[in-house]
Amino acid sequence: MKNAEVLIASNDGVYSIKVNGRATFECAPPLRSLAKDLENVMFKRVDVDLSACTGMDSTFMGILAMLGLRSKKIDAVMTIFNAGELNKSLLFGLGLKKLFNFSEGEVPFGTQTGAADGAADKIVNAQTVLDAHKTLMDVDEENVKKFEKVVDYVQKDLDKLNDKKS
């Protein structure tokens, strides 16, 4: 199954994200970079168009949760458009419904600023997976038992990768 192409655009404090295909950890690093960049920035809105998204893994949903938490913190609105039943059930199953508004319809797309190409290195991928799953555990207590082993494993893997790098 082909991984997603993730398009990211911005226009005057509004961030638009369009997902084409299956959204996995491999295409999540640019979205994580956006979430990290927005930690200290005020913005109005984040719109995510899932009309062409055929599914998401927990890492990708965790990165969406990072954006959702930041949006809530600054009273910005994050809307998931055209999620469809499958993607809604995936998001709801991880307790993420409370972070997003859901809507159907056309999503205006600003000036494109980047596309995920899956070319991130192992350390960036591991850090993305770790951040995503820690966020999922923070958002909903039910996710702790689902992902605590993943977090432990990825943290150990990341420690090994960082030791090799040193």
Secondary structure as GFF3:
##gff-version 3
##sequence-region A 1 166
A	DSSP	beta_strand	5	11	.	.	.	ID=ss1
A	DSSP	beta_strand	14	23	.	.	.	ID=ss2
A	DSSP	three_ten_helix	25	27	.	.	.	ID=ss3
A	DSSP	alpha_helix	29	37	.	.	.	ID=ss4
A	DSSP	three_ten_helix	38	40	.	.	.	ID=ss5
A	DSSP	beta_strand	45	56	.	.	.	ID=ss6
A	DSSP	alpha_helix	58	73	.	.	.	ID=ss7
A	DSSP	beta_strand	77	81	.	.	.	ID=ss8
A	DSSP	alpha_helix	84	93	.	.	.	ID=ss9
A	DSSP	three_ten_helix	97	99	.	.	.	ID=ss10
A	DSSP	beta_strand	101	103	.	.	.	ID=ss11
A	DSSP	beta_strand	111	115	.	.	.	ID=ss12
A	DSSP	alpha_helix	122	139	.	.	.	ID=ss13
A	DSSP	alpha_helix	142	165	.	.	.	ID=ss14
###
